[in-house]
């Protein structure tokens, strides 16, 4: 899709729940070489390596040792190729941080869908990473207290669609001003969202919540985060 549309870009990497794919064909080095080839041959469109990291919530998909081994391989590849990282961390902060600290990212990146503590976020920021916020980052008052204290120059916004929508039960929901009409998928319409499916258009809701909890001007915050995005992913263009 990204090769066919000038507005779109992509990432290349192996999600932690699929880290076993490195060994599925019997040759992990070949799998890693293929990731490298996809990145280097399409660098104009590939803006980050990932989504990679650790996910200890879903070990039934892939065990810890396998996740750790191939997360480290991808961190090494990121430094070799001088490409930013798109990172995933679920219930694995200690091991995740150990590897990040060991392989300090040379080209930055983002810890996406962040829902951790303020000390966790500060460690990532100190390591040169941005903090990616979506609906899962804004569920509870504790979440809002964390994002309120994040420096605006260290934040990126995302939706993680089709997941991580902001629901009425979420603490941040009351700050949403923009809402879109939706229909069931059987009644799909080009001008409406699909009911119960998060979509890219909803990123404005993340901005509205963040501006409200930080008590800052939406337009100025949007400009700052746009600048963060360009500096994080598009310095090579």
N, C-alpha and C positions, 0 to 999 in steps of 0.2 A: 504494500500500500504506500509506504513512504517513498518508494522509487517512482511512483506514478503521480504523486501529488506534492508540489513544491511546499505546501504548508505543513507537511508531516515529516517527523523524524522518528528514529527508533533507538532501542538499545539492543545489545546482543549479550547473552550470558545464560547461566544455568541456575534456575531457582533452587533453593535448598531442598525442597521436597522432591526435586527431580535429580538430585546430585548423583543418584545411582546410575543415571544415564551415561555417566563417564565410563562406566564399566560394562554397560549392557552389551556392547559389541566386542568386548574383550580387550580393547586397547585404549586406555585413558589418554595416552599421549596424542593419539590421532584425534580424539574428541576435542582436546584442548587446541590442537593445531587447526582444527576446523573453525573453532571460535575465533582464533587469531586471524584466519583467512577472511572470514566474514567481516570482521571489523576493519582490517587493513584495506580490503578491496572496496569497501563501501563507507570509508571514513567521512565522506561528505554528508552522509545521512545517519551514520551511527554516532550518537552523541554521548553514549556512556556504555560501560560494561556492566551488565546486570540484567535482570534483577538477581543478585546473588547475596548470600549471607547464611544465617542460621535460623531454623524454625523448630523449636523444641515442643511446640504445641501439637505438631503433627508428625511425630516420630514413626507412626504406622506407615508413612510414605517413604521415609528414609531415616536410617539410624544416625546417631550422633557422630561416630567415627568417620562415616562416609561424608556427612555434611562438612565436618571440620576439615577433612583432607582436601576436598575440592573447592571449598571456600578459599582456603589458603592459596591454592593453585590459581584461582581467579584474581586474588589480590596481587599475586606476583605478576600475572599477565597484564593487569592494569598499569602497574609501574613500568613494565617493559614497553608497553604501547603508548604510555603517557596519555591515558584516557580516563575521564572521570568515572566514578563508581555510582551505581544505583543499588542501594543496599536495603536488605530485609533483615529485621531482627525481631523474633518472637520468643519471649520467655527464655532468652539465651544471652542476656546482657554480659555476664562475666566472661564467658568464652568468646563472645563476639568482640568485646573490647580488647581482650588479650591479643587477638589476631590483628585487629585494627592498629593497636599500639605497636605491635611487632612489625607491621608493614605499613607504616605511616603513608597514607595516600599522597602521592606527589602531584596529582592533578585534581584533587578535591572530589566532590560528589555530594550525594544526599542520602541520609538515612530516611527512607520513605515511610509513610504511615506511622509516624512516631507517636507513641502513647506512653512513653516512659517518664521518669522523674526529671526534675530540673538539674540535679547533679549529673545524671546520665547525659542530658542534652549538652551541658557545658563541656563535658569530656569530648563529645563528638565535635563540637564547635572548635575547641582548642586544637583538635586534630585536623582542622581545615575542612570540615564537612558542614553541609547545610542540613537543616531539619525540615523534613517534608510533612506537611499537615493536611489531613483530610477529615472526613466525618468521624473516623475512628479515633482521631486525636482530640475530639471535642465532645465526648460522651458525658463525662462527669464534671462536677465542679472542680475536683482535683486536676483534671485535664486542663480546664480553663485557667486555673491558677498557674499551671506550668507555662502554657503558651503566652499568657499575659506577660510573663517575665523573660521571654525570649527576645533577644535583640532583633529588630526588624531586618537588619542586614544579613541575618543568618537563617532566614525563613524562605522556604519555597512552598507553593500551594499545589494541590493535586486533588483528584477525585478518587483514584483507584477504581474507576468504573470497570465493570458493572457493580462493584461492591462498595461498601463504606459510605452509603448515603447518610445524611443527617436525618435522624428520625425524630418524631415528636417527643419521644421520651428522653432524648439527649439534652444535656444541660445547655448546649449552645443553640438549640432550635429556636428559642424565643428571640434571638437576634437576627433571624433571617427575615429579609424584606422582599426578596425576589423569589417568586414561586412560578413554576411552569405547569401548564395543563398536561395531563397524562392520560393515556388510554391503555386498555389491555392489549397485549401483543397481537391478539387476533384481529384487533381493529386498528392496526398500525396506520399512522398518519405522519407525513413528512414534517408537519409543523407542531407535533406534540411528542412528549417523551413517552417511553414505554413504562407503564405502571410497575412499581417495585423494582425498577432497574436504574441504578445510578448512571448518569451520563455526563460527558464533559461540560455541558452547559452549566451544570450545577456548581462549577468551581467558584462562581460568583458568590454562592452562599457561604463558602469557606472564608472568602474575603470579608463578607459582611460580619460574620461572627468574630473573626479576628480583630477587625477594626473596632467593633463594639467593646470587646473585653480589654483591648489595649487603650481604648478611648482616644483613638487617633483618626485623622481624616482618611476616608476610604480611598480617595483618588491618590493621595500622597503615598499611602501604604501600597497601593497597586503599582505605582511607578517604582517604588523601592524593590518590590518583589519581582517585577519584570526585569529590572536591572540585575538582581541576583541571579535570575534564570539565565540571562544572556551570558553573564560572567562565568557561571558554573558549566554550562553545556556548549556554548558557541564561540569560545575564544579561538578555536582552531579554524574557524571559517573566515 
